[in-house]
């Protein structure tokens, strides 16, 4: 099976303007497709911006709302899957969500962030309750988490046990936490034997300063592609052969003793 070329869009877009961010996404999708990508991954809350304060309710949409339809059209036009973060409205509840649209424009999976971070998120969002959400793309089993979720090893291990090959993690990593992108994410990929695409915002936004440093980390613990601190479209390959070889050589999942871990829950 050939590698799955994956594009990581490190950008904060235009906070507060869904229409402008759709334009940014269109441009990124065109460049990603030209580079041979089959998947484009965007940051946390990319469609609206992260530091939007009291505008969360106004900008939130249903999973099949107008913005989702616009993203589906972009995906189908460029024949690549798109994963993007957005504030989801479901009845009276608001979720920090991320959706994966297939290369034919079909919705493949929608994930609601389970571990909310900080006063802003806890004020506006309801935590999701599905720890493992997956989809298939070109023979690769894709799993979804968001930002703070990946910092809990239990979340990533749950995906490993469910067979996830590539974990998509849109994020809004800010100062003073660059070590998460630099150290924690590659360790998560190694200890659970999967790829992690960690895609961050960048630069100042409201009270936050996002650090960039998006990366594609491999199951061998190495960073296969790494962005800097500014706006960037990063390309990297998810190699099924490397994944198979790494899993064969690394005994972590085989050597687990779940009977000893009951006290963890």
N, C-alpha and C positions, 0 to 999 in steps of 0.2 A: 504494500500500500504506500503510495507516495506521501511525502510530508504535506502537512496542512499549513500553507503559508498564512500567517496571521499578522494583521496590521494593528498596531496600538496607537490610538490617537491621543497624544498628550496635549490637552488644550483645555482652557477654561471657557472657550467660546465667548458668548456675549451674555453675561448674567442678566436675567429678567426678560430676555427676548427669545421666545421659542422659534419665531420665524427666522431670526438671524442664525440661531444655532442649527436649524435645518439646512440653511445655506452652507454653513461650515461643514456639516456632515456630508452634504452633496459633493463638495470639493474634495473632502478626505476620501470618500468612497471612490471617486474617479481616480485619484492618485493611487489608492490601495489596489484597485483592480488593475491599473496599468502596471503595478509592481508584481502582479501575479497572485495577490492575496485572494483567499476564499472566505476570509472572516475579518471583519473590522470591529474592534472593541473600543468603546468610548468610556470616559470617566463617570464617576458617580454624579447623579443628577445633572447629566450633561445637557438635557433638553432645556432646562430652565436656569441653570446656575445653582450653585450651592448656597451662597450667602444671600438668599432672597427674602429672608425675614418673614414679615407678615404677608408676603405675596404667595406663600405656599398654597393656601386654599384657592386663590384665584388662578394659579397656573397649573394646578393638578388636573389630570385627565384620567379617564378610564383607560384600561389596558388596550381597548380597541377604539380609542378616541381619534380625533383628527391628526394629532402628531404621529400616532402609531401608523395610521394610514399613509402619511407622508413618508415615514421611514420605510415602510413596506415598498412604496413605489421606487425609492432610491435603491433599495436592495435588489429589486427585480431588474431595474434598469442597468445596474452594473454587475449583476449576477454574482453577488457575494452576500454572505450572511452579515448582519449588523447586530451588535449587542450594545444597548445604550441604557443609561440611567435616567430616571424621571420620577416625579412625584405622582403616585397613582391614587386616584379617587375611586373608592368602592363603597357606595352608599354614603354614610356619614364618616367613614374611616378614611384616613390618609396613610399611605405607606411610602417608604423610601424604597422604590422598586427598580428593577432592571429587567429588560425584556430582550429576548433573542428572536430576531426575524430571519427566516431562511432566505437563501439566494433566489427563491421564486416569489418572495414576498409573503410567505406563510408564517404566521406566528408559531414559533416552536416551543418557547418556554417563557414564563414570567416568574420572577423571584422577588420576594419581599424581605428586606433586610431584617435579620432576626436579633441582632445585637446593636442597639442604638447607642450612639456616642454623643455625649455632651448635652448641655441644656437645650440647644437649638433643636436637635433631633428629638429629644424626649418631649419637648413641648408640642411639636406638630405631628409626629408620626406614631402610629401603632406598630409594635414589633410584629414581624411575620412569625408563623408557627410551623413552617415546613423547612426542616434543616437541609434536605437534599432535594434539589430540583435539577433535572438533567434533560438533555436532548442529544440527538445524533446528527453529525455533519460529516459527510464524506468518510464514514466508517469510524470516526473519532467520537467517543462518548464525552460530551461536554457537560460540566457542572457549573452552577452559578452560586457565587457568594458576593457580598458587597463590603468593601473597606474593613471596618472593625471586625467583621465576622472572621476574617482569615487569621486574626491574631489569637484566636482560640483554637488550640491544636485539635480539640475534639471535633470541630466543624470540618476541618480538612480530612481528618482520619475517617469520619463518616462518609465522605465522598470517596476516599480510597477504597473502603470496604464495599461501596456500592458500584465500584468499577469505573469511576470517573478517570478519564485520561488527561483532559485539559480543563483546568479550573479557571473560569473567568472572574476576575475581581476588579470591577470598577471601584475607584477609591477617590477620597478627598483628603489625602495625607498632608498634614500641615506641620509647621514648626511647633514644637521642637522634637519631632519624631522621625527624622530621616532614616534612623537605624531600622525601622520596620521594612522599608523598601530595600535597604542595603543588606540586611542580615536576616531578619525574620522570614521574609518571603522565600528566599532560596532554601532555608532550612525546612520550611513547610513542604516545599516540593520534594526535597530529599527524603525526609522522614516518612512521607506518605506515598512516595514513588508515583508522582504525576507531574505534569506541566502546570505552571501557574502563570497566567497572563495578568499582571498587576498594572492597572492603567490609571494614572493620576491626573489631577488638575495641576495648574502651574501658576505661580505669581500671586500678587495680592488680590484679595477679593473680600470686601467688607472688612471685618475684624480679623480675617484669616490670611495666612501666607502659606500657599501650597508649594511643596518642595519638588514637584516633578519626580524624576528618578524612576519612571515607569520601567518595567522589565518583563521579560519572558524568562522564567526560571525553569530549568530542566530537572528531571528526576535524578540526575547524577549530582545535583547540588550546584551546578554551574549556571551562571547567568548567560543565556544564549544571545540576548540582546538587551541593551540598556540605554535609556534616554538620559539626556542631561537635565538641566533645570528649566529650559524654555519650551516654547511650542515646538512640537515635533511629531512626525508620523514615522513610527518605528516598525520595521518589518523583521519577522523572525519565523523560523520553521518549527512546527511540532512534528517530530520524526517518530513514527510508530516503531521503527526498527530500534532506535535508541531506547524507547520506552520498554520494549520487550526485553532487550539485553539488560537494562538496568534492573528491571524487576526480577530477572533470573539471577542476577548476581547479588542483589541486596536482600537479606533475609528478614528485614523488619516485620513485614506483614505476615510471613510464614511463622516467625518465632514469637508472635504475640501469645500471651496467656490470659485471655479475657476473664477467666475464673478468678484471677487475682485482683481485678480492677473494679470490683463491685462497689468499693468504698468511694470511688470517684463520682458516683451518681446517687 
